[in-house]
Amino acid sequence: MKSAAVLFFIFSAILLLGTFKYFLELKRPGVYPPKQVLKKRAAALAGGGGICLLVAVMLSYFL
């Protein structure tokens, strides 16, 4: 089960880094995808990263 927890920690880190990338792109002027699309993508990645992080913490502490 420790390997599953590590895998979920890695997934959450990747998703949260993707969220950070989209937030940085929001600050640049003249970005091709509209800002609403970037906000939706960032929110989806942040939600997925948060869920993966929650699952990883639950696996590492409770099992």
FENBELLIN-V42461 format. One record per residue. N is the residue number from 0. PSI is psi as a letter, one per 30 degrees, with the letter a starting at -180 (none if undefined). Layout:
BEGIN
N/PSI, N/PSI
END
This chain:
BEGIN
0/f, 1/e, 2/e, 3/e, 4/e, 5/e, 6/e, 7/e, 8/e, 9/e, 10/e, 11/e, 12/e, 13/e, 14/e, 15/e, 16/e, 17/e, 18/e, 19/e, 20/e, 21/e, 22/e, 23/e, 24/f, 25/f, 26/f, 27/k, 28/k, 29/h, 30/k, 31/e, 32/k, 33/l, 34/e, 35/e, 36/e, 37/e, 38/e, 39/e, 40/e, 41/e, 42/e, 43/e, 44/e, 45/e, 46/e, 47/e, 48/e, 49/e, 50/e, 51/e, 52/e, 53/e, 54/e, 55/e, 56/e, 57/e, 58/e, 59/e, 60/e, 61/f, 62/none
END
